[in-house]
Amino acid sequence: MSDANTATSPSNKTAILAIILISYVMIVLDISVVLTGLPKIHNELGFTDAGLAWVQSAYTLTFGGFLLLGARAGDILGRRRMFVVGMTIFTVASVAIGASQSSAWMLSWRAIQGLGSAILAPTTLALLQTTFDEGEERVRAVSLYSAAAGVSATVGLVVGGLLADWLSWRVGFLINLPIGIATVIAARIYIQETNKRPGVFDLPGAVASTLGMAAFVYGFIRSAQAGWDVITLATLVAAFIMLGAFVLIERGAKQPILPLRLFSDIERSGAYGARMLYISAMVGFFFFTTLYLQQVAGLRPALAGLAFVPATMLHVPVAVIVPRLIRRFGRNAVLIVGMLIGIVAMAWLSRAGVGSNYWTTVALPMVLIGISQGLTLSPLTSSGVARVDHADAGAASGAVNVAHQIGSSVGLGVLIAIAAIGSNGLSGADLTAYRVSHAFDAGTVMLIATLVISLLTIVPAARRQSQSQEDVAPNECAA
């Protein structure tokens, strides 16, 4: 069976896009849906204050750690098969989380849910690449994919807060059961199986990358909780050693899970680094704004969730028109404007404090955050998979998702550590306001660094590619 997308009818492409978007919405939604419900989870399952952080960390550790292996599995075993496997694991884990009666049970199944996401996320992006033709068709599909990611993160906070107040935080996980079953059935009907590529798994590379990524994420998360003690430093040293070993293994492997040739293209390399920093700042926005709204502004979970609505108001409309904006102004211009808007918004949010007006200090910059995400994520995703052969589609999508997950987990740990600097002697709302402000200052610096990386790597490479295409066109006409 061929990977060729030319064999896929327009109606099937629409169905496949719907399957991809729904599955990705589920993944992202379950990252944020618990945030506004954490106080209820804390009390109901008997979490300690420190242990509560692992509701997110258990998920992100396995998600980030197994991403590359999940991406490679799709290449070797078939992407439809791995989509079904990933969705099944994710759905079963969701039901188990919703039925949790203890903190240990919940954390165990959150880790398993992360494994399902690690298989599912790169498979969805790889299916998108191999189903839709390169050019306007794929740009539109990637724009919707990126919009789904950004909107789901915010919608998860709104839904999580409403459910925690009105029903139960468990509903946010239990609802995945009917959706997961329907998605698996639809996938078996509409998605054709891709060619299974002969070979074996790069097991040494998979082990080194998984352990290295997990240690890296764990080290930074622990630094925010326990400081830079011997265990934290030893964990990070071990992470660098394992990741260094991973590079050496991949260099000599016949079928690497992450072909190093992906990084030979400066645009793709720049896109991975820029995505990591951008997502670091944005996950900080969600996490610290949630703390500000509940612990400084004094809002209940439901109202705190609804207070995120301004961040979604223009996100979807902007993301939908991104293909037209790219056609008119070029991908570089859309990307840079999106980043500049994000820098302004994050700097604005850093001014929030005790007694600040919600509408002028939080809501208005939230609108800009939504616009920034709508403009930025799609071009970054396109650059991350630019000029990738179908044989490397899974690996490239895995690299995009790894960059995203590093930003989500490590970035948050770094921001939490920075936010705590100089906060001794403060307490209550003053302490939270101080930490939130400093976290947003650090987030602003991250976005500036994202802009610099893009100007030095993505923009020049995309400009050269455009110029090359313009040079080829006259020659083809002459021929």
C-alpha positions as CSV (number, residue, x, y, z in Angstrom):
1,M,0.0,0.0,0.0
2,S,1.4,3.4,-1.0
3,D,2.1,6.5,1.0
4,A,1.2,8.6,-1.9
5,N,-1.4,11.2,-1.0
6,T,-2.5,11.4,-4.6
7,A,-4.6,8.2,-4.0
8,T,-6.6,9.9,-1.2
9,S,-9.9,11.4,-2.3
10,P,-10.9,14.9,-1.2
11,S,-13.7,13.6,1.0
12,N,-11.3,11.1,2.7
13,K,-8.8,13.9,3.2
14,T,-11.5,15.9,5.0
15,A,-12.3,12.9,7.2
16,I,-8.6,12.2,7.9
17,L,-8.1,15.9,8.8
18,A,-11.0,15.7,11.3
19,I,-9.6,12.5,12.9
20,I,-6.1,14.1,13.2
21,L,-7.5,17.4,14.7
22,I,-9.8,15.6,17.2
23,S,-7.0,13.3,18.4
24,Y,-4.6,16.2,18.8
25,V,-7.2,18.3,20.6
26,M,-7.6,15.4,23.1
27,I,-3.8,15.3,23.7
28,V,-3.4,19.0,24.3
29,L,-6.7,19.3,26.2
30,D,-5.6,16.8,28.8
31,I,-2.4,18.7,29.5
32,S,-4.3,21.8,30.5
33,V,-7.7,20.5,31.7
34,V,-6.3,19.6,35.1
35,L,-4.7,22.9,35.9
36,T,-7.8,24.8,37.1
37,G,-9.0,21.7,38.9
38,L,-5.8,21.0,40.8
39,P,-7.1,22.3,44.2
40,K,-10.0,19.9,44.0
41,I,-7.7,17.0,43.0
42,H,-5.4,18.0,45.9
43,N,-8.1,17.6,48.5
44,E,-9.9,14.6,47.0
45,L,-6.9,12.3,46.4
46,G,-4.8,13.4,49.3
47,F,-1.8,14.9,47.4
48,T,0.9,16.7,49.2
49,D,1.8,20.2,48.0
50,A,5.0,18.9,46.3
51,G,3.3,15.8,45.0
52,L,0.6,17.8,43.2
53,A,3.2,19.1,40.7
54,W,3.6,15.5,39.5
55,V,0.0,15.4,38.1
56,Q,1.5,17.3,35.2
57,S,5.1,16.1,35.4
58,A,4.2,12.3,35.3
59,Y,2.5,13.0,32.0
60,T,5.1,15.3,30.5
61,L,8.0,13.0,31.5
62,T,6.7,9.9,29.6
63,F,5.3,12.1,26.8
64,G,8.7,13.7,26.1
65,G,10.7,10.6,26.9
66,F,9.0,8.3,24.5
67,L,8.2,10.7,21.6
68,L,11.1,9.7,19.4
69,L,10.4,6.0,19.8
70,G,6.7,6.6,19.1
71,A,7.6,8.5,15.9
72,R,9.9,5.7,14.7
73,A,7.4,3.0,15.5
74,G,5.0,4.7,13.0
75,D,7.6,4.6,10.3
76,I,8.4,0.9,10.9
77,L,5.1,-0.7,11.9
78,G,2.7,1.5,9.9
79,R,1.2,4.9,11.0
80,R,-2.5,3.8,11.1
81,R,-1.6,0.9,13.3
82,M,0.3,3.1,15.7
83,F,-2.4,5.7,15.7
84,V,-4.9,3.1,16.8
85,V,-2.4,1.7,19.5
86,G,-1.7,5.2,20.8
87,M,-5.3,6.3,20.9
88,T,-6.3,3.0,22.7
89,I,-3.6,3.5,25.4
90,F,-4.6,7.1,25.8
91,T,-8.3,6.3,26.1
92,V,-7.9,3.5,28.6
93,A,-5.5,5.6,30.7
94,S,-8.0,8.5,30.6
95,V,-10.8,6.3,32.0
96,A,-8.4,5.0,34.7
97,I,-7.5,8.5,35.7
98,G,-11.1,9.5,35.9
99,A,-11.7,6.6,38.3
100,S,-8.7,7.4,40.5
101,Q,-9.1,6.8,44.2
102,S,-5.5,7.6,45.3
103,S,-2.6,9.8,44.2
104,A,-0.4,6.8,43.3
105,W,-3.0,5.4,41.0
106,M,-3.6,8.7,39.3
107,L,0.2,9.4,38.8
108,S,0.7,5.9,37.4
109,W,-2.0,6.3,34.8
110,R,-1.0,9.8,34.0
111,A,2.4,8.4,33.0
112,I,0.7,5.7,30.9
113,Q,-1.4,8.4,29.3
114,G,1.8,10.2,28.4
115,L,3.0,7.1,26.7
116,G,-0.1,7.0,24.6
117,S,0.3,10.6,23.7
118,A,4.0,10.0,22.7
119,I,2.8,7.4,20.2
120,L,-0.2,9.4,19.0
121,A,1.2,13.0,18.6
122,P,4.0,12.3,16.1
123,T,1.8,9.9,14.2
124,T,-0.9,12.5,13.7
125,L,1.6,15.1,12.3
126,A,3.2,12.4,10.0
127,L,-0.2,11.4,8.7
128,L,-0.9,15.1,8.0
129,Q,2.3,15.4,6.0
130,T,1.7,12.2,3.9
131,T,-2.0,12.9,3.3
132,F,-1.9,16.5,2.1
133,D,0.1,17.8,-0.9
134,E,2.9,20.2,-0.2
135,G,1.9,23.8,-0.8
136,E,-1.4,25.5,-0.1
137,E,-3.2,22.3,0.8
138,R,-0.7,21.3,3.5
139,V,-0.3,24.9,4.7
140,R,-4.0,25.0,5.4
141,A,-4.0,21.6,7.2
142,V,-0.9,22.6,9.3
143,S,-2.6,25.9,10.2
144,L,-5.7,24.1,11.5
145,Y,-3.4,21.6,13.3
146,S,-1.6,24.5,15.0
147,A,-4.8,26.3,15.8
148,A,-6.1,23.1,17.5
149,A,-3.1,22.9,19.7
150,G,-3.2,26.5,20.9
151,V,-7.0,26.7,21.3
152,S,-7.2,23.4,23.1
153,A,-4.7,24.5,25.7
154,T,-6.8,27.5,26.6
155,V,-10.2,25.7,26.3
156,G,-8.8,23.0,28.6
157,L,-8.3,25.7,31.3
158,V,-11.9,27.0,30.8
159,V,-13.5,23.5,30.7
160,G,-11.4,22.3,33.6
161,G,-12.5,25.2,35.8
162,L,-16.1,24.8,35.0
163,L,-16.1,21.0,35.5
164,A,-14.2,21.3,38.8
165,D,-16.8,23.7,40.1
166,W,-20.0,22.3,38.6
167,L,-19.5,18.6,38.2
168,S,-16.1,17.0,38.8
169,W,-12.6,17.2,37.5
170,R,-13.0,13.5,36.6
171,V,-15.5,14.3,33.7
172,G,-12.7,15.9,31.7
173,F,-11.0,12.5,31.5
174,L,-14.0,10.2,31.3
175,I,-15.3,12.1,28.2
176,N,-12.3,10.7,26.3
177,L,-13.9,7.2,26.3
178,P,-16.6,7.8,23.7
179,I,-14.4,10.2,21.7
180,G,-11.5,7.7,21.7
181,I,-13.7,4.8,20.6
182,A,-15.2,6.8,17.7
183,T,-11.8,8.0,16.6
184,V,-10.4,4.5,16.5
185,I,-13.3,3.3,14.4
186,A,-13.0,6.3,12.0
187,A,-9.3,5.7,11.6
188,R,-9.8,2.1,10.6
189,I,-12.4,3.2,8.0
190,Y,-10.8,6.3,6.5
191,I,-7.0,6.1,7.0
192,Q,-5.1,3.8,4.7
193,E,-2.2,1.9,6.2
194,T,1.2,3.3,5.2
195,N,4.0,1.1,3.9
196,K,5.9,-0.7,6.7
197,R,9.6,0.1,6.2
198,P,11.8,-3.0,6.7
199,G,14.3,-3.0,9.5
200,V,14.6,-3.1,13.2
201,F,14.1,-0.6,16.0
202,D,17.1,1.4,17.0
203,L,16.8,0.1,20.6
204,P,20.1,1.6,22.0
205,G,19.1,5.0,20.6
206,A,15.5,4.6,21.9
207,V,16.8,3.8,25.4
208,A,19.4,6.6,25.5
209,S,17.0,9.2,24.2
210,T,14.2,8.2,26.5
211,L,16.3,8.0,29.6
212,G,18.2,11.2,28.7
213,M,15.0,13.2,28.0
214,A,13.3,11.9,31.2
215,A,16.4,12.8,33.3
216,F,16.7,16.2,31.7
217,V,13.0,17.0,32.4
218,Y,13.1,15.5,35.9
219,G,16.3,17.5,36.8
220,F,14.8,20.9,35.9
221,I,11.5,20.1,37.6
222,R,13.3,19.0,40.7
223,S,15.5,22.1,40.7
224,A,12.3,24.2,41.1
225,Q,11.2,22.1,44.0
226,A,14.4,21.1,45.9
227,G,16.9,23.6,44.5
228,W,20.3,22.8,42.9
229,D,21.3,20.1,45.3
230,V,23.6,17.2,44.6
231,I,20.8,15.0,43.3
232,T,19.6,17.6,40.9
233,L,23.0,18.3,39.5
234,A,23.8,14.6,39.2
235,T,20.6,14.0,37.3
236,L,21.3,16.8,34.8
237,V,24.9,15.5,34.3
238,A,23.5,12.0,33.7
239,A,21.0,13.5,31.3
240,F,23.7,15.3,29.2
241,I,25.8,12.1,29.2
242,M,22.9,10.0,27.9
243,L,21.9,12.6,25.3
244,G,25.5,12.8,24.2
245,A,25.6,9.0,23.9
246,F,22.3,9.2,21.9
247,V,24.0,11.5,19.4
248,L,26.9,9.1,19.0
249,I,24.5,6.1,18.6
250,E,22.5,7.9,16.0
251,R,25.6,8.8,14.0
252,G,26.5,5.1,13.6
253,A,23.0,3.6,13.5
254,K,21.8,2.1,10.2
255,Q,18.2,3.1,10.9
256,P,18.3,5.8,13.6
257,I,15.1,6.9,15.3
258,L,16.2,10.5,14.8
259,P,18.2,10.9,11.6
260,L,20.8,13.6,12.2
261,R,20.3,14.7,8.6
262,L,17.2,16.4,9.9
263,F,19.4,19.0,11.5
264,S,21.5,19.6,8.4
265,D,18.8,22.0,7.3
266,I,19.3,25.3,9.2
267,E,15.6,26.2,8.9
268,R,14.4,23.0,10.6
269,S,17.1,23.3,13.3
270,G,16.1,26.9,14.0
271,A,12.4,26.0,14.0
272,Y,13.1,23.3,16.7
273,G,15.0,25.8,18.9
274,A,12.5,28.6,18.4
275,R,9.5,26.3,19.1
276,M,11.1,25.1,22.4
277,L,11.6,28.7,23.6
278,Y,8.2,29.9,22.4
279,I,6.3,27.1,24.0
280,S,8.3,27.6,27.2
281,A,7.0,31.1,27.5
282,M,3.5,30.2,26.5
283,V,3.2,27.3,29.0
284,G,4.4,29.8,31.6
285,F,1.6,32.1,30.6
286,F,-1.0,29.4,31.2
287,F,0.4,28.2,34.5
288,F,1.2,31.5,36.1
289,T,-1.9,33.3,34.9
290,T,-3.9,30.5,36.6
291,L,-2.1,31.1,39.8
292,Y,-2.6,34.9,39.5
293,L,-6.3,34.6,38.9
294,Q,-7.0,32.2,41.8
295,Q,-4.4,33.2,44.4
296,V,-4.1,37.0,43.7
297,A,-7.3,38.0,42.1
298,G,-9.3,35.5,44.3
299,L,-11.4,33.9,41.6
300,R,-13.0,30.5,41.9
301,P,-11.9,27.8,39.5
302,A,-14.9,28.3,37.2
303,L,-14.4,32.0,36.9
304,A,-10.6,31.6,36.6
305,G,-11.3,29.3,33.7
306,L,-13.7,31.7,32.0
307,A,-11.2,34.5,32.6
308,F,-9.0,32.8,29.9
309,V,-11.7,33.4,27.2
310,P,-10.0,36.6,25.8
311,A,-7.0,34.4,24.9
312,T,-9.2,32.4,22.5
313,M,-11.3,35.2,21.0
314,L,-9.0,35.9,18.1
315,H,-6.8,32.8,18.1
316,V,-9.1,30.6,15.9
317,P,-10.0,33.4,13.4
318,V,-6.3,34.4,13.1
319,A,-5.1,30.8,12.7
320,V,-7.7,30.1,10.0
321,I,-6.7,33.0,7.9
322,V,-2.9,32.4,8.3
323,P,-2.7,30.6,4.9
324,R,-4.1,33.7,3.2
325,L,-1.8,36.0,5.2
326,I,1.2,33.8,4.2
327,R,0.2,34.0,0.5
328,R,-0.1,37.8,0.7
329,F,2.7,38.8,3.0
330,G,5.0,35.7,3.1
331,R,5.6,33.2,5.9
332,N,8.5,35.1,7.3
333,A,6.5,38.3,7.8
334,V,3.6,36.4,9.5
335,L,6.1,34.6,11.8
336,I,8.0,37.7,12.9
337,V,4.8,39.8,13.5
338,G,3.4,36.9,15.6
339,M,6.5,36.9,17.7
340,L,6.6,40.6,18.2
341,I,3.0,40.6,19.3
342,G,3.8,37.9,21.8
343,I,6.8,39.9,23.2
344,V,4.5,42.9,23.8
345,A,1.8,40.8,25.4
346,M,4.2,39.0,27.8
347,A,5.9,42.2,28.9
348,W,2.4,43.7,29.5
349,L,1.3,40.8,31.6
350,S,4.4,41.2,33.8
351,R,3.0,44.4,35.1
352,A,0.1,42.6,36.8
353,G,0.1,42.8,40.6
354,V,-2.1,42.9,43.7
355,G,-5.1,45.1,43.0
356,S,-4.5,45.3,39.2
357,N,-7.5,45.7,37.0
358,Y,-8.3,42.4,35.2
359,W,-9.5,44.0,32.0
360,T,-6.6,46.3,31.3
361,T,-3.7,44.2,32.9
362,V,-4.8,40.7,32.0
363,A,-7.6,40.5,29.5
364,L,-6.1,42.8,26.8
365,P,-2.7,41.2,26.8
366,M,-4.5,37.8,26.7
367,V,-6.1,38.8,23.4
368,L,-2.6,39.6,22.0
369,I,-1.3,36.2,23.3
370,G,-4.1,34.5,21.3
371,I,-3.2,36.5,18.2
372,S,0.5,35.6,18.6
373,Q,-0.1,31.9,19.0
374,G,-2.4,31.9,15.9
375,L,0.2,33.6,13.8
376,T,3.3,31.9,15.1
377,L,2.7,28.2,15.6
378,S,1.7,27.3,12.0
379,P,4.8,28.8,10.4
380,L,7.0,27.2,13.1
381,T,5.4,23.8,12.4
382,S,5.9,24.2,8.6
383,S,9.5,25.1,9.1
384,G,10.1,22.1,11.4
385,V,9.0,19.7,8.6
386,A,10.2,21.7,5.6
387,R,11.8,19.7,2.8
388,V,11.5,16.3,4.7
389,D,11.3,13.1,2.7
390,H,8.3,10.9,3.3
391,A,10.6,8.3,4.8
392,D,11.6,10.8,7.5
393,A,8.1,12.2,8.1
394,G,7.7,10.4,11.4
395,A,11.1,11.3,12.7
396,A,10.6,15.0,11.7
397,S,7.2,15.1,13.4
398,G,8.8,13.5,16.4
399,A,11.5,16.2,16.5
400,V,8.8,18.9,16.3
401,N,6.9,17.3,19.2
402,V,10.0,16.8,21.3
403,A,10.8,20.5,20.9
404,H,7.3,21.3,22.0
405,Q,7.4,18.9,25.0
406,I,10.8,20.2,26.1
407,G,9.4,23.7,26.1
408,S,6.3,22.5,28.0
409,S,8.1,20.7,30.8
410,V,11.6,22.0,31.1
411,G,10.6,25.5,30.3
412,L,8.0,25.5,33.1
413,G,10.6,24.2,35.5
414,V,13.0,26.9,34.6
415,L,10.4,29.6,34.9
416,I,9.3,28.3,38.4
417,A,12.9,28.4,39.5
418,I,13.5,31.9,38.2
419,A,10.2,33.1,39.7
420,A,11.3,32.0,43.2
421,I,14.5,34.1,43.1
422,G,14.4,37.0,45.6
423,S,11.0,36.1,47.0
424,N,12.1,35.4,50.6
425,G,10.1,37.3,53.2
426,L,7.0,37.6,51.1
427,S,3.8,35.6,51.7
428,G,0.2,35.2,50.5
429,A,-1.0,37.2,47.5
430,D,2.2,39.4,47.5
431,L,4.4,36.3,47.1
432,T,2.3,34.9,44.2
433,A,2.2,38.3,42.5
434,Y,5.9,38.7,42.8
435,R,6.6,35.3,41.3
436,V,4.1,35.7,38.5
437,S,5.6,39.1,37.5
438,H,9.2,37.7,37.5
439,A,8.0,34.6,35.5
440,F,6.5,36.8,32.8
441,D,9.7,38.9,32.7
442,A,11.6,35.7,32.0
443,G,9.0,34.6,29.5
444,T,9.5,38.0,27.7
445,V,13.3,37.2,27.5
446,M,12.5,33.8,26.1
447,L,10.3,35.3,23.3
448,I,13.0,37.8,22.4
449,A,15.5,34.9,22.1
450,T,12.9,33.1,19.9
451,L,12.7,36.1,17.6
452,V,16.5,36.3,17.4
453,I,16.8,32.6,16.5
454,S,14.2,33.0,13.8
455,L,15.8,36.0,12.3
456,L,19.2,34.2,12.1
457,T,18.0,30.8,10.9
458,I,14.4,30.5,9.6
459,V,14.0,33.8,7.8
460,P,17.3,33.6,5.7
461,A,16.7,29.9,4.8
462,A,13.1,30.5,3.8
463,R,14.1,33.5,1.8
464,R,16.8,31.5,-0.1
465,Q,14.3,28.7,-0.8
466,S,11.8,31.3,-2.2
467,Q,14.6,32.8,-4.4
468,S,15.6,29.4,-5.6
469,Q,12.1,28.6,-6.7
470,E,11.9,32.0,-8.5
471,D,15.1,31.2,-10.3
472,V,13.9,27.7,-11.4
473,A,10.6,28.9,-12.8
474,P,12.0,31.0,-15.7
475,N,14.3,28.1,-16.6
476,E,11.4,25.7,-16.7
477,C,9.5,28.1,-18.9
478,A,12.5,28.5,-21.2
479,A,12.8,24.7,-21.5
